Amino acid sequence: MTMFRRSPKPASPLRHRQEELTRREAELRTRVEELERMIAGTSRATQGGSEAVRGEPRGETDLIDKRLQFSIAPDEPYIDQSRKRRRPRPLRKQRREGRWVFLLLLVAFAFAVIWLVTHLPF
């Protein structure tokens, strides 16, 4: 019994793309780790000692700290305020009744116009 082996096919463009993405992902992970180490180093330097001892201006570290502090939680007071300001939506029954009233007024207006045109001399 002989085993048939397929001839090796050249890698498809999809495979090349997948390998490229895997390589870029690894590079980005190492970059993120480096940045996290830098952040940890600056936060330790910020926590200990006075500004005069460290010799760095406080305004620059404030800027960095503000950029790093964020929350993905929704802002509850903003959501509550937007709900209170909005008018309640009319119910289906009220909308249907409104359409009927509009139609009735339109017919009455049409009759009034027709009556005025026929009874007033122009």
DSSP file (Angstrom, degrees, kcal/mol; ACC not computed):
  #  RESIDUE AA STRUCTURE BP1 BP2  ACC     N-H-->O    O-->H-N    N-H-->O    O-->H-N    TCO  KAPPA ALPHA  PHI   PSI    X-CA   Y-CA   Z-CA
    1    1 A M              0   0    0      0, 0.0     2,-0.4     0, 0.0     0, 0.0   0.000 360.0 360.0 360.0 125.3    0.0    0.0    0.0
    2    2 A T        -     0   0    0      2,-0.0     2,-0.5     0, 0.0     0, 0.0  -0.807 360.0-132.7-103.7 142.3    1.5    3.3   -1.1
    3    3 A M        -     0   0    0     -2,-0.4     2,-0.6     2,-0.0     0, 0.0  -0.798  15.6-143.6 -94.8 129.5    0.7    6.5    0.6
    4    4 A F        -     0   0    0     -2,-0.5     2,-0.5     0, 0.0    -2,-0.0  -0.799  14.2-163.8 -92.6 126.5   -0.1    9.4   -1.6
    5    5 A R        -     0   0    0     -2,-0.6     2,-0.2     3,-0.0    -2,-0.0  -0.913  18.3-124.7-109.9 136.8    1.2   12.7   -0.5
    6    6 A R        -     0   0    0     -2,-0.5     3,-0.0     1,-0.1     0, 0.0  -0.500  30.5-108.3 -75.5 145.2   -0.2   15.9   -1.9
    7    7 A S        -     0   0    0     -2,-0.2     2,-0.2     1,-0.1    -1,-0.1  -0.523  44.3 -97.8 -71.3 141.0    2.3   18.2   -3.3
    8    8 A P        -     0   0    0      0, 0.0    -1,-0.1     0, 0.0     3,-0.0  -0.416  40.5-144.9 -64.7 125.5    2.8   21.3   -1.1
    9    9 A K        -     0   0    0     -2,-0.2     3,-0.1     1,-0.1     2,-0.1  -0.583  25.1 -98.7 -86.7 150.8    0.6   24.1   -2.4
   10   10 A P        -     0   0    0      0, 0.0    -1,-0.1     0, 0.0     2,-0.0  -0.422  52.0 -91.6 -66.1 147.3    1.8   27.7   -2.2
   11   11 A A        -     0   0    0      1,-0.1     0, 0.0    -2,-0.1     0, 0.0  -0.316  44.4-119.4 -63.0 138.7    0.3   29.5    0.8
   12   12 A S     >  -     0   0    0      1,-0.1     4,-2.3    -3,-0.1     5,-0.2  -0.312  21.1-110.5 -75.4 161.4   -2.9   31.3   -0.1
   13   13 A P  H  > S+     0   0    0      0, 0.0     4,-2.5     0, 0.0     5,-0.2   0.846 120.6  56.9 -60.3 -32.3   -3.3   35.1    0.3
   14   14 A L  H  > S+     0   0    0      2,-0.2     4,-2.4     1,-0.2     5,-0.1   0.909 106.5  48.4 -64.3 -41.1   -5.6   34.4    3.2
   15   15 A R  H  > S+     0   0    0      2,-0.2     4,-2.5     1,-0.2    -1,-0.2   0.909 110.8  50.8 -65.8 -41.9   -2.9   32.4    5.0
   16   16 A H  H  X S+     0   0    0     -4,-2.3     4,-2.4     1,-0.2    -2,-0.2   0.926 111.2  48.6 -59.3 -44.1   -0.4   35.2    4.4
   17   17 A R  H  X S+     0   0    0     -4,-2.5     4,-2.6     1,-0.2    -2,-0.2   0.906 110.3  51.3 -63.2 -42.1   -2.8   37.7    5.8
   18   18 A Q  H  X S+     0   0    0     -4,-2.4     4,-2.2     1,-0.2    -1,-0.2   0.910 111.1  47.5 -62.5 -42.8   -3.5   35.5    8.9
   19   19 A E  H  X S+     0   0    0     -4,-2.5     4,-2.4     2,-0.2    -1,-0.2   0.901 111.2  51.4 -65.5 -40.3    0.2   35.2    9.5
   20   20 A E  H  X S+     0   0    0     -4,-2.4     4,-2.6     1,-0.2    -2,-0.2   0.921 110.7  48.3 -61.3 -44.6    0.8   38.9    9.1
   21   21 A L  H  X S+     0   0    0     -4,-2.6     4,-2.4     1,-0.2    -1,-0.2   0.888 110.5  51.3 -64.5 -38.8   -2.0   39.6   11.6
   22   22 A T  H  X S+     0   0    0     -4,-2.2     4,-2.0     2,-0.2    -1,-0.2   0.914 111.5  47.8 -63.6 -42.6   -0.6   37.1   14.1
   23   23 A R  H  X S+     0   0    0     -4,-2.4     4,-2.1     1,-0.2    -2,-0.2   0.920 112.9  47.7 -64.8 -43.9    2.8   38.8   13.8
   24   24 A R  H  X S+     0   0    0     -4,-2.6     4,-2.7     1,-0.2    -2,-0.2   0.873 109.0  54.8 -65.4 -36.3    1.4   42.3   14.3
   25   25 A E  H  X S+     0   0    0     -4,-2.4     4,-2.4     2,-0.2    -1,-0.2   0.919 108.1  48.8 -62.3 -42.6   -0.7   41.1   17.3
   26   26 A A  H  X S+     0   0    0     -4,-2.0     4,-2.0     2,-0.2    -2,-0.2   0.912 111.6  49.7 -64.1 -41.8    2.5   39.8   18.9
   27   27 A E  H  X S+     0   0    0     -4,-2.1     4,-2.1     1,-0.2    -2,-0.2   0.917 111.5  48.7 -62.0 -43.0    4.3   43.1   18.3
   28   28 A L  H  X S+     0   0    0     -4,-2.7     4,-2.7     1,-0.2    -2,-0.2   0.884 108.3  54.2 -65.8 -37.9    1.3   45.1   19.7
   29   29 A R  H  X S+     0   0    0     -4,-2.4     4,-2.3     1,-0.2    -1,-0.2   0.919 109.6  47.0 -62.2 -42.5    1.2   42.9   22.8
   30   30 A T  H  X S+     0   0    0     -4,-2.0     4,-2.2     2,-0.2    -1,-0.2   0.896 111.9  51.0 -66.5 -37.4    4.9   43.6   23.5
   31   31 A R  H  X S+     0   0    0     -4,-2.1     4,-2.4     2,-0.2    -2,-0.2   0.910 109.8  49.9 -64.0 -42.1    4.4   47.3   22.9
   32   32 A V  H  X S+     0   0    0     -4,-2.7     4,-2.6     1,-0.2    -2,-0.2   0.908 109.7  51.3 -63.1 -41.7    1.4   47.3   25.4
   33   33 A E  H  X S+     0   0    0     -4,-2.3     4,-2.1     2,-0.2    -1,-0.2   0.911 110.0  49.6 -62.4 -41.4    3.5   45.5   28.0
   34   34 A E  H  X S+     0   0    0     -4,-2.2     4,-2.2     1,-0.2    -2,-0.2   0.927 112.1  47.9 -62.0 -44.4    6.3   48.1   27.6
   35   35 A L  H  X S+     0   0    0     -4,-2.4     4,-2.6     1,-0.2    -2,-0.2   0.887 109.6  52.7 -65.2 -38.7    3.8   50.9   28.0
   36   36 A E  H  X S+     0   0    0     -4,-2.6     4,-2.6     2,-0.2    -1,-0.2   0.893 109.2  49.8 -63.9 -38.4    2.3   49.3   31.0
   37   37 A R  H  X S+     0   0    0     -4,-2.1     4,-2.2     2,-0.2    -2,-0.2   0.902 110.8  49.7 -65.8 -39.4    5.7   49.0   32.6
   38   38 A M  H  X S+     0   0    0     -4,-2.2     4,-2.3     2,-0.2    -2,-0.2   0.917 111.8  48.3 -63.9 -42.1    6.4   52.7   31.8
   39   39 A I  H  X S+     0   0    0     -4,-2.6     4,-2.5     1,-0.2     5,-0.2   0.919 110.7  50.4 -64.4 -43.6    3.0   53.7   33.4
   40   40 A A  H  X S+     0   0    0     -4,-2.6     4,-1.8     1,-0.2    -1,-0.2   0.892 110.9  50.5 -61.9 -38.3    3.7   51.6   36.5
   41   41 A G  H  X S+     0   0    0     -4,-2.2     4,-1.8     1,-0.2    -2,-0.2   0.901 112.3  45.5 -66.8 -41.2    7.1   53.3   36.8
   42   42 A T  H  X S+     0   0    0     -4,-2.3     4,-2.1     2,-0.2    -2,-0.2   0.855 110.9  52.8 -72.3 -33.5    5.7   56.8   36.5
   43   43 A S  H  X S+     0   0    0     -4,-2.5     4,-1.9     2,-0.2    -1,-0.2   0.883 109.5  49.2 -69.7 -35.1    2.9   56.1   38.9
   44   44 A R  H  X S+     0   0    0     -4,-1.8     4,-1.7    -5,-0.2    -2,-0.2   0.897 112.2  48.3 -67.5 -38.6    5.4   54.8   41.5
   45   45 A A  H  < S+     0   0    0     -4,-1.8    -2,-0.2     1,-0.2    -1,-0.2   0.850 111.4  50.8 -69.0 -33.2    7.5   57.9   41.0
   46   46 A T  H  < S+     0   0    0     -4,-2.1    -1,-0.2     1,-0.2    -2,-0.2   0.858 109.2  51.0 -71.9 -35.2    4.4   60.1   41.3
   47   47 A Q  H  < S+     0   0    0     -4,-1.9     2,-0.3    -5,-0.1    -2,-0.2   0.885 105.2  59.0 -72.4 -39.1    3.3   58.5   44.6
   48   48 A G  S  < S+     0   0    0     -4,-1.7     6,-0.0    -5,-0.1    -1,-0.0  -0.728  96.4   5.3-100.6 142.0    6.6   58.8   46.5
   49   49 A G  S    S-     0   0    0     -2,-0.3     2,-0.1     4,-0.1     0, 0.0   0.139  83.4 -73.1  82.4 163.4    8.5   61.9   47.3
   50   50 A S     >  -     0   0    0      1,-0.1     4,-2.1     5,-0.0     5,-0.2  -0.439  40.9-109.5 -90.2 168.9    7.8   65.6   46.9
   51   51 A E  H  >>S+     0   0    0      1,-0.2     4,-2.8     2,-0.2     5,-0.6   0.862 118.2  55.2 -66.7 -35.2    7.9   67.5   43.6
   52   52 A A  H  45S+     0   0    0      2,-0.2    -1,-0.2     1,-0.2    -3,-0.0   0.893 109.1  47.3 -65.7 -37.7   11.0   69.4   44.6
   53   53 A V  H  45S+     0   0    0      1,-0.2    -2,-0.2     2,-0.1    -1,-0.2   0.916 116.5  42.8 -68.9 -43.0   12.9   66.1   45.3
   54   54 A R  H  <5S-     0   0    0     -4,-2.1    -2,-0.2     2,-0.1    -1,-0.2   0.841  97.2-144.4 -73.8 -32.0   11.8   64.5   42.0
   55   55 A G  T  <5 +     0   0    0     -4,-2.8    -3,-0.2     1,-0.3    -4,-0.1   0.678  55.3 121.1  79.8  17.5   12.4   67.7   40.1
   56   56 A E      < -     0   0    0     -5,-0.6    -1,-0.3     2,-0.0    -2,-0.1  -0.906  68.1-106.3-114.5 144.6    9.5   67.3   37.6
   57   57 A P     >  -     0   0    0      0, 0.0     4,-0.9     0, 0.0     3,-0.4  -0.403  20.0-137.9 -68.4 142.1    6.7   69.9   37.2
   58   58 A R  H  > S+     0   0    0      1,-0.2     4,-2.1     2,-0.2     5,-0.2   0.817  95.6  67.0 -70.8 -32.0    3.4   68.8   38.6
   59   59 A G  H  > S+     0   0    0      1,-0.2     4,-1.7     2,-0.2    -1,-0.2   0.855  98.1  52.1 -60.4 -37.2    1.3   70.0   35.7
   60   60 A E  H  > S+     0   0    0     -3,-0.4     4,-1.8     1,-0.2    -1,-0.2   0.906 110.2  47.0 -68.0 -42.0    2.7   67.5   33.3
   61   61 A T  H  X S+     0   0    0     -4,-0.9     4,-2.8     1,-0.2    -1,-0.2   0.845 108.4  56.8 -69.9 -32.0    1.9   64.5   35.6
   62   62 A D  H  X S+     0   0    0     -4,-2.1     4,-2.5     2,-0.2    -1,-0.2   0.916 106.4  50.2 -61.5 -41.7   -1.6   65.9   36.2
   63   63 A L  H  X S+     0   0    0     -4,-1.7     4,-1.7     2,-0.2    -2,-0.2   0.919 112.2  46.3 -62.7 -44.5   -2.1   65.8   32.4
   64   64 A I  H  X S+     0   0    0     -4,-1.8     4,-1.6     1,-0.2    -2,-0.2   0.922 112.3  50.7 -64.7 -44.3   -0.9   62.2   32.2
   65   65 A D  H  X S+     0   0    0     -4,-2.8     4,-1.1     1,-0.2    -2,-0.2   0.896 108.8  51.5 -62.0 -40.3   -3.0   61.1   35.2
   66   66 A K  H  < S+     0   0    0     -4,-2.5     3,-0.2     1,-0.2    -1,-0.2   0.871 109.0  50.8 -65.3 -36.0   -6.2   62.7   33.7
   67   67 A R  H  < S+     0   0    0     -4,-1.7    -1,-0.2     1,-0.2    -2,-0.2   0.831 111.0  48.5 -70.6 -30.0   -5.7   60.9   30.4
   68   68 A L  H  < S+     0   0    0     -4,-1.6     2,-0.8    -5,-0.1    -1,-0.2   0.662  95.6  80.9 -85.7 -15.5   -5.3   57.5   32.1
   69   69 A Q     <  +     0   0    0     -4,-1.1     2,-0.3    -3,-0.2    -1,-0.1  -0.815  58.6 133.4 -97.5 112.1   -8.3   57.9   34.4
   70   70 A F        -     0   0    0     -2,-0.8     2,-0.4     0, 0.0    -3,-0.0  -0.964  38.6-143.5-148.9 164.5  -11.5   57.0   32.6
   71   71 A S        -     0   0    0     -2,-0.3    -2,-0.0     2,-0.1     0, 0.0  -0.991   9.7-158.9-133.5 140.8  -14.6   54.9   33.1
   72   72 A I        +     0   0    0     -2,-0.4    -1,-0.1     2,-0.1     3,-0.1   0.445  64.4 109.0 -95.0  -0.8  -16.6   52.8   30.7
   73   73 A A  S    S-     0   0    0      1,-0.1    -2,-0.1     2,-0.0     2,-0.0  -0.503  80.3-103.7 -72.8 143.0  -19.7   52.9   33.0
   74   74 A P        -     0   0    0      0, 0.0     2,-1.1     0, 0.0    -1,-0.1  -0.348  32.7-108.2 -67.7 149.7  -22.5   55.1   31.7
   75   75 A D     >  -     0   0    0      1,-0.2     4,-1.8    -3,-0.1     3,-0.3  -0.671  33.5-163.6 -80.1  99.6  -23.0   58.5   33.3
   76   76 A E  H  > S+     0   0    0     -2,-1.1     4,-2.6     1,-0.2     5,-0.2   0.875  82.2  52.3 -59.1 -46.3  -26.2   57.9   35.3
   77   77 A P  H  > S+     0   0    0      0, 0.0     4,-2.3     0, 0.0    -1,-0.2   0.894 109.7  51.1 -60.4 -36.4  -27.2   61.5   36.0
   78   78 A Y  H  > S+     0   0    0     -3,-0.3     4,-1.9     2,-0.2    -2,-0.2   0.917 111.3  47.2 -64.7 -42.4  -26.9   62.4   32.3
   79   79 A I  H  X S+     0   0    0     -4,-1.8     4,-1.6     1,-0.2    -1,-0.2   0.917 112.3  49.6 -65.6 -43.3  -29.2   59.4   31.3
   80   80 A D  H  X S+     0   0    0     -4,-2.6     4,-1.7     1,-0.2    -1,-0.2   0.897 110.2  50.6 -64.2 -40.0  -31.8   60.3   34.0
   81   81 A Q  H  X S+     0   0    0     -4,-2.3     4,-1.8    -5,-0.2    -1,-0.2   0.890 108.2  51.9 -65.6 -39.0  -31.9   63.9   32.9
   82   82 A S  H  X S+     0   0    0     -4,-1.9     4,-1.0     1,-0.2    -1,-0.2   0.849 109.3  50.6 -68.6 -31.4  -32.5   63.0   29.3
   83   83 A R  H  < S+     0   0    0     -4,-1.6    -1,-0.2     1,-0.2    -2,-0.2   0.870 109.5  50.5 -71.9 -35.6  -35.3   60.7   30.2
   84   84 A K  H  < S+     0   0    0     -4,-1.7    -2,-0.2     1,-0.2    -1,-0.2   0.852 107.8  52.7 -72.1 -33.7  -37.1   63.4   32.3
   85   85 A R  H  < S+     0   0    0     -4,-1.8    -1,-0.2    -5,-0.1     2,-0.2   0.795  89.6  92.2 -73.6 -28.4  -36.9   66.0   29.6
   86   86 A R  S  < S-     0   0    0     -4,-1.0     3,-0.1    -5,-0.2    -4,-0.0  -0.451  79.3-121.5 -74.1 135.1  -38.5   63.9   26.9
   87   87 A R        -     0   0    0     -2,-0.2     2,-0.1     1,-0.1    -1,-0.1  -0.445  35.6-101.0 -69.6 145.9  -42.3   64.2   26.5
   88   88 A P        -     0   0    0      0, 0.0    -1,-0.1     0, 0.0     0, 0.0  -0.467  39.1-113.5 -68.5 140.8  -44.1   60.9   26.8
   89   89 A R        -     0   0    0     -2,-0.1    -3,-0.0     1,-0.1     2,-0.0  -0.542  33.7-110.3 -75.1 134.9  -45.1   59.3   23.5
   90   90 A P        -     0   0    0      0, 0.0    -1,-0.1     0, 0.0     2,-0.0  -0.318  35.0-109.4 -66.5 149.6  -48.8   59.2   22.9
   91   91 A L     >  -     0   0    0      1,-0.1     4,-2.1     4,-0.0     5,-0.2  -0.269  27.6-106.0 -74.4 164.5  -50.5   55.8   22.9
   92   92 A R  H  > S+     0   0    0      1,-0.2     4,-2.4     2,-0.2     5,-0.2   0.885 120.6  53.7 -58.8 -40.9  -51.8   54.1   19.7
   93   93 A K  H  > S+     0   0    0      1,-0.2     4,-2.4     2,-0.2    -1,-0.2   0.910 108.7  48.8 -61.5 -42.8  -55.4   54.8   20.7
   94   94 A Q  H  > S+     0   0    0      1,-0.2     4,-2.1     2,-0.2    -1,-0.2   0.885 110.9  50.2 -65.7 -38.5  -54.6   58.5   21.2
   95   95 A R  H  X S+     0   0    0     -4,-2.1     4,-2.0     2,-0.2    -2,-0.2   0.911 110.9  49.1 -65.9 -41.3  -52.9   58.7   17.8
   96   96 A R  H  X S+     0   0    0     -4,-2.4     4,-2.0     1,-0.2    -2,-0.2   0.921 111.6  48.9 -64.1 -43.8  -55.8   57.0   16.1
   97   97 A E  H  X S+     0   0    0     -4,-2.4     4,-2.3     1,-0.2    -1,-0.2   0.886 108.9  53.9 -63.1 -37.9  -58.3   59.4   17.7
   98   98 A G  H  X S+     0   0    0     -4,-2.1     4,-2.3     1,-0.2    -1,-0.2   0.882 106.7  51.5 -63.0 -39.3  -56.2   62.3   16.6
   99   99 A R  H  X S+     0   0    0     -4,-2.0     4,-2.5     2,-0.2    -1,-0.2   0.914 109.9  49.3 -64.0 -41.9  -56.3   61.1   13.0
  100  100 A W  H  X S+     0   0    0     -4,-2.0     4,-2.6     2,-0.2    -2,-0.2   0.915 111.0  49.1 -64.8 -42.1  -60.1   60.9   13.1
  101  101 A V  H  X S+     0   0    0     -4,-2.3     4,-2.5     2,-0.2    -1,-0.2   0.916 111.7  49.9 -62.8 -42.7  -60.4   64.4   14.6
  102  102 A F  H  X S+     0   0    0     -4,-2.3     4,-2.3     2,-0.2    -2,-0.2   0.926 111.7  47.9 -61.8 -44.6  -58.1   65.7   11.9
  103  103 A L  H  X S+     0   0    0     -4,-2.5     4,-2.3     2,-0.2    -2,-0.2   0.910 111.9  49.9 -62.6 -43.1  -60.1   64.0    9.2
  104  104 A L  H  X S+     0   0    0     -4,-2.6     4,-2.4     1,-0.2    -2,-0.2   0.913 112.2  47.2 -62.8 -43.9  -63.4   65.3   10.6
  105  105 A L  H  X S+     0   0    0     -4,-2.5     4,-2.3     2,-0.2    -1,-0.2   0.873 110.8  52.6 -65.8 -36.3  -62.0   68.9   10.8
  106  106 A L  H  X S+     0   0    0     -4,-2.3     4,-2.2     2,-0.2    -2,-0.2   0.913 110.5  47.0 -64.7 -43.0  -60.7   68.6    7.3
  107  107 A V  H  X S+     0   0    0     -4,-2.3     4,-2.5     2,-0.2    -2,-0.2   0.917 112.1  50.4 -65.3 -42.9  -64.1   67.5    5.9
  108  108 A A  H  X S+     0   0    0     -4,-2.4     4,-2.2     1,-0.2    -2,-0.2   0.900 110.8  49.3 -62.2 -40.5  -65.8   70.3    7.9
  109  109 A F  H  X S+     0   0    0     -4,-2.3     4,-2.4     2,-0.2    -1,-0.2   0.902 109.6  51.7 -64.8 -40.8  -63.4   72.9    6.4
  110  110 A A  H  X S+     0   0    0     -4,-2.2     4,-2.5     1,-0.2    -2,-0.2   0.926 110.4  48.3 -62.6 -44.4  -64.0   71.5    2.9
  111  111 A F  H  X S+     0   0    0     -4,-2.5     4,-2.6     1,-0.2    -1,-0.2   0.897 110.9  51.6 -61.8 -40.1  -67.8   71.9    3.4
  112  112 A A  H  X S+     0   0    0     -4,-2.2     4,-2.3     2,-0.2    -2,-0.2   0.905 111.1  47.1 -64.1 -41.4  -67.3   75.4    4.7
  113  113 A V  H  X S+     0   0    0     -4,-2.4     4,-2.4     2,-0.2    -2,-0.2   0.926 113.0  48.6 -65.5 -45.0  -65.2   76.4    1.7
  114  114 A I  H  X S+     0   0    0     -4,-2.5     4,-2.1     1,-0.2    -2,-0.2   0.921 112.2  49.0 -61.7 -43.5  -67.7   74.9   -0.8
  115  115 A W  H  X S+     0   0    0     -4,-2.6     4,-2.1     1,-0.2     5,-0.2   0.913 112.0  48.7 -63.3 -42.6  -70.6   76.6    0.9
  116  116 A L  H  X S+     0   0    0     -4,-2.3     4,-1.8     1,-0.2    -1,-0.2   0.901 111.1  50.2 -64.4 -40.5  -68.8   80.0    0.9
  117  117 A V  H  < S+     0   0    0     -4,-2.4    -1,-0.2     1,-0.2    -2,-0.2   0.894 115.5  42.4 -65.5 -39.4  -67.9   79.6   -2.8
  118  118 A T  H  < S+     0   0    0     -4,-2.1    -1,-0.2    -5,-0.2    -2,-0.2   0.809 120.8  39.0 -79.5 -28.9  -71.5   78.8   -3.8
  119  119 A H  H  < S+     0   0    0     -4,-2.1    -2,-0.2    -5,-0.2    -3,-0.2   0.657 101.7  73.7 -99.1 -17.4  -73.3   81.4   -1.7
  120  120 A L  S  < S-     0   0    0     -4,-1.8     2,-0.4    -5,-0.2    -1,-0.0  -0.841  79.4-127.6-101.1 131.7  -71.0   84.4   -2.0
  121  121 A P              0   0    0      0, 0.0    -3,-0.1     0, 0.0    -2,-0.1  -0.605 360.0 360.0 -78.1 131.9  -71.0   86.4   -5.2
  122  122 A F              0   0    0     -2,-0.4    -5,-0.0    -5,-0.1    -2,-0.0   0.359 360.0 360.0-114.1 360.0  -67.5   86.9   -6.6
